[in-house]
Amino acid sequence: MNESLSEALFSELKRQIEALLPSLSHRLLPAGKNLLLRNAKQLEIWASQLAAGQLTPDDVEWLVRSSMDLTRLTALESAGLAQVDLDHFRQVVIRTTLGMLVGRMTMKSS
């Protein structure tokens, strides 16, 4: 069975958060899952466009970074996370998403 992009992203995000931010993982994982679920359809579209050559990896990076802005993570701040934790979490989400999208493109082109 082929794992969906959002499932694969969340699995990798969970692994990274538990390794990098273990003391915050109980607060970050639900927020990360909600963030990915809200953006799953758009991520699938970008992955398809990347694979078809309609977008470049730089285009996708810009799109992902733009969609994962701090306004979507405001709830985490109100949950008591420090700005440095928010920034770290945001970078983990962006790196994981970009790695997964580009990795899937590479696998499809092989």
Backbone as a ProteinNet text record, in pm:
[ID]
protein_1_A
[PRIMARY]
MNESLSEALFSELKRQIEALLPSLSHRLLPAGKNLLLRNAKQLEIWASQLAAGQLTPDDVEWLVRSSMDLTRLTALESAGLAQVDLDHFRQVVIRTTLGMLVGRMTMKSS
[TERTIARY]
84.2	0	88.8	54.6	133.8	87.1	179.2	149.2	126.1	20.4	-4.8	105.9	117.6	219.1	200.9	77.2	54.9	88.1	57	92.5	243.5	310.9	456.8	521.6	470.1	521.9	503.4	384.3	361.3	448.9	466.8	554.5	696.2	747.5	882.6	888.8	788.1	782.9	779.4	700.6	692.5	828.8	895.7	1027.7	1125.6	1125.2	1218.8	1186.3	1059.5	1021.6	1054.5	1026	1057.3	1207.1	1287.6	1433.2	1488.8	1438.2	1495.3	1432.1	1304.4	1232.1	1147.2	1209.2	1130	1044.7	1091.5	1014.7	890.3	886.7	773	687.4	726.3	658.7	509.4	469.9	327.7	243.8	305.1	233.1	253.1	370.3	401.1	336.3	327.9	276.3	131.3	39.3	-97.3	-102.2	-24.8	-22.4	36.5	142.9	204.6	111.4	39	-55.8	-167.1	-219.9	-324.7	-274.1	-153.3	-93.2	-80.4	-31.8	-16.6	-151.6	-248.8	-381.4	-446	-428.7	-483.9	-419.4	-295.3	-220.4	-201.2	-256.4	-230.6	-266.1	-381.4	-425.4	-327.4	-290.1	-198.8	-61.4	-13.6	115.9	114.4	4.5	-8.9	-2.7	-68.5	-67.5	74.8	142.6	279.8	371.7	352.4	434.9	414	289.6	259.3	319.9	308.1	363.4	516	576.7	721.7	764.5	694	726.6	707.4	610.1	582.5	672.2	756.1	844.6	778.5	655.3	585.4	635.7	694.7	756.2	898.6	984.3	1121.1	1128.1	1234.2	1250.4	1252.1	1310.6	1310.1	1168.3	1086.7	946.8	874.5	893.8	826.2	874.3	1003.6	1055.5	988.5	977.4	913.9	767.6	696.9	555.6	538.3	622.8	612.7	643.7	750.9	787	676.4	617	510.4	386.5	354.1	232.1	248.7	371.9	396.5	438.4	376.8	417.3	372.4	424.2	397.2	251.3	175.3	35.3	-39.5	2.5	-61.1	-15.7	91.8	145.8	116.3	30.8	-1.2	-56.2	-130.1	-185.2	-75.8	36.1	147.6	201.5	209.2	258.3	166.4	37.2	-56.9	-54.4	-2.7	11.9	134.1	206.2	315.7	453.8	466.7	597	673.6	800.8	886.6	908.5	945.2	969	1074.9	1178.2	1283.7	1228.8	1137.4	1075.5	987.3	914.5	831.3	916.3	1024.9	1113.5	1174.6	1216.5	1274.8	1170.8	1049.9	942.9	911.9	902.9	874.3	980.8	1108.1	1216.8	1210.3	1173.8	1159.9	1049	935.8	824.1	864.9	929.4	969.9	1072.1	1177.3	1281.4	1222.5	1135.4	1073.9	986.4	905.9	816.9	895.8	994.5	1075.3	1150.5	1209	1281.4	1191.2	1070.5	976.3	930.8	897.7	852.1	961.7	1081.1	1191.2	1231.2	1227.4	1258.9	1162	1034.2	935.2	954.2	993.6	1018.5	1136.6	1240.3	1359.5	1325.8	1243.5	1204.9	1123.5	1034.6	949.6	1031.9	1137	1216.4	1318.1	1336.4	1433.3	1380.5
-117.7	0	124.2	220.8	342	446	493.4	592.6	728.3	799.3	930.9	1027.3	1134.9	1235.5	1290.8	1322.8	1380.5	1280.5	1151.9	1049.7	1035.4	1033	1020.9	1142.6	1260.3	1382.5	1381.3	1342.9	1342.5	1239.1	1122.9	1021.7	1074.9	1140.8	1196.4	1314.1	1398.7	1511.6	1462.6	1361.3	1303.5	1252	1181.1	1126.7	1239	1343.1	1453.4	1533	1559.8	1635.1	1556.2	1426.4	1345.7	1339.5	1347.2	1345.6	1482.7	1588.2	1721.7	1802	1781.9	1860.3	1768.5	1669.6	1569.8	1628.4	1731.4	1787.3	1863.5	1898.1	1971.8	1888	1765.4	1685.6	1667.2	1658.7	1640.2	1760.7	1877.7	1996.9	2020.9	1983.8	2012.2	1914.3	1788.4	1688.4	1714.5	1742.5	1773.4	1897.4	1998.3	2120.1	2091.2	2011.3	1975.6	1895.1	1803.1	1721.4	1808.6	1898.9	1989.4	2077.9	2127.2	2210.9	2134.5	2011.4	1931	1894.4	1861.4	1827.2	1946	2065.7	2185.6	2211.4	2169.6	2199.3	2077.3	1962.7	1838	1847.2	1900.1	1908.9	1994.4	2109.5	2198	2133.2	2063.6	1995.1	1888.9	1816.3	1714.9	1780.4	1893.8	1965.5	2011	2069.9	2115	1998.6	1885.2	1767.3	1721.3	1721	1682.1	1780.6	1910.1	2010.9	2004.6	1974.6	1958.3	1838.5	1727.9	1606.7	1627	1709.6	1734.7	1843.1	1904.3	2009.5	2145.3	2157.7	2285.8	2381.2	2326.8	2405.9	2356.7	2446.7	2408	2380.8	2314.5	2298.7	2433.2	2536.4	2669.9	2726.6	2704.2	2748.4	2681.7	2551.1	2475.5	2521.5	2545.6	2594.3	2726	2817	2945.2	2925.3	2839.2	2813	2751.8	2654.1	2588.9	2688.7	2762.8	2861.5	2965.6	3006.7	3107	3052.4	2928.6	2872.4	2832.1	2814.1	2771.8	2890.2	3003.3	3122.6	3117.3	3210.5	3211.4	3235.2	3297.7	3320.8	3189.6	3085.7	2954.7	2884.8	2932.6	2869.7	2952.4	3051.2	3136.8	3055.9	2953	2870.2	2809.4	2776.4	2721.3	2824.2	2947.6	3053.2	3070.2	3065	3079.2	2956.9	2845	2726.3	2736.6	2847.3	2871.6	2840.3	2823.8	2795.7	2925.3	2921.9	3037.7	3059.2	3179.7	3212.3	3121.6	3090.6	3004.1	2865	2815.3	2684.8	2690.2	2800.8	2817.8	2819.3	2894	2902.1	2766.5	2693.6	2561.2	2466.2	2468	2383.4	2418	2547.2	2591.7	2541.1	2549.3	2501.4	2350.6	2275.7	2130.2	2097	2166.7	2141.8	2174.7	2287.3	2328.5	2231	2199.8	2106.9	1969.9	1920.3	1789.5	1790.8	1893.7	1904.1	1914	2001.7	2016.3	1887.6	1825.2	1700	1591.4	1583.4	1481	1509.2	1634.4	1667.2	1643.8	1691	1674	1526.7	1456.4	1313.4	1232.4	1264.8	1194.8	1224.7	1348.5	1383.7	1302.7	1290.7	1216.4	1069.4	1013.6	871.9	849.7	941.2	927.1	937.9	1019.3	1038.9	928.2	841.1	731.4	618.4
0	0	0	-81.8	-96.2	5.9	87.5	189.7	122.9	164.5	106.8	147.3	73.2	101.8	242.6	281.1	413.6	524.4	503.6	602.6	613.8	500.5	500.3	565.2	534	594.1	745.3	790.9	934.8	1004.8	945.3	1005.3	1021.3	918	925.2	1021.7	1018.5	1110.5	1255.3	1281.5	1416.3	1460.7	1372.9	1405.4	1438.9	1358.2	1380.2	1505.5	1529.7	1649.3	1775.3	1773.5	1891.2	1916.3	1810.6	1826.8	1864.3	1801.6	1820.6	1933.7	1957.4	2057.9	2147.2	2211.1	2284.7	2396.6	2464	2574.9	2527.8	2400.6	2345.9	2252.1	2227.5	2124.3	2152.6	2278.2	2308.3	2266.7	2255.7	2209.1	2060.1	2009.1	1869.1	1772	1809.6	1714.9	1673.1	1765.2	1719.1	1629.6	1663.6	1581.1	1443.8	1440.2	1312.9	1224.9	1285.9	1208.9	1152.2	1234	1185.8	1073	1086.3	982.5	851	858.5	736.8	676.2	760.3	708.7	638	694.3	630	494.8	478.9	356.3	266	301.7	229.1	80.9	48.6	-91.3	-172.7	-116	-187.5	-203.4	-100.9	-109.8	-218.9	-230.5	-336.1	-474.4	-488.6	-617	-650.2	-552.1	-575.8	-608.2	-541.2	-569.6	-714	-758.5	-897	-996.6	-966.7	-1056.1	-1059	-945.3	-939.2	-1023.5	-1008.2	-1083.6	-1234	-1271	-1413	-1471.9	-1388.1	-1436.9	-1448.7	-1397.9	-1403.1	-1295.3	-1190	-1083.8	-1064.1	-1023.6	-989.6	-839.3	-793	-647.9	-574.4	-635.9	-574	-563.6	-667.2	-662.6	-546.3	-534	-428.1	-291	-278.8	-150.7	-112.7	-206.6	-179	-139	-211.4	-180.9	-42	-9.4	121.6	232.6	216.5	319.4	336.9	228.1	235.6	305.4	280.3	338.7	484.7	527.7	665.6	753.1	731.9	806.2	951.5	1028.2	1171.5	1206.5	1118.2	1152.4	1171	1098.6	1114.5	1241.3	1301.4	1422.1	1546.9	1536.6	1650	1767.2	1739.2	1846.6	1932.4	1871.5	1948.9	2046.7	2003.2	2090.4	2210	2185.1	2296.3	2387.4	2337.8	2421.5	2511.2	2502.1	2592.9	2537.8	2409	2351.9	2330.8	2355.4	2334.2	2185.1	2147.5	2006.8	1944.7	2019.7	1966.1	1936.2	2019.4	1994.2	1869.8	1853.7	1734.7	1608.7	1612.8	1496.3	1464.9	1567.2	1547.1	1486.7	1542.4	1490.7	1345.4	1315.8	1178.8	1082	1121.4	1036	1015	1120.8	1107.6	1007.8	1018.6	926.6	783.2	762.7	627.2	569.5	646.6	597.7	564	649.8	627.4	502.9	488.6	372.7	243	240.7	118.9	86.5	186.3	164.7	107.9	160.8	114.8	-28.1	-59.3	-194.5	-297.2	-270.1	-364	-372.6	-260.4	-260	-344.1	-335.8	-417.7	-565.1	-597.4	-736.2	-789.5	-707.7	-748	-769.3	-680.1	-693.1	-819.7	-854.3	-973.8	-1102	-1099.2	-1220.1	-1241.4	-1140.5	-1153.3	-1236.1
[MASK]
++++++++++++++++++++++++++++++++++++++++++++++++++++++++++++++++++++++++++++++++++++++++++++++++++++++++++++++

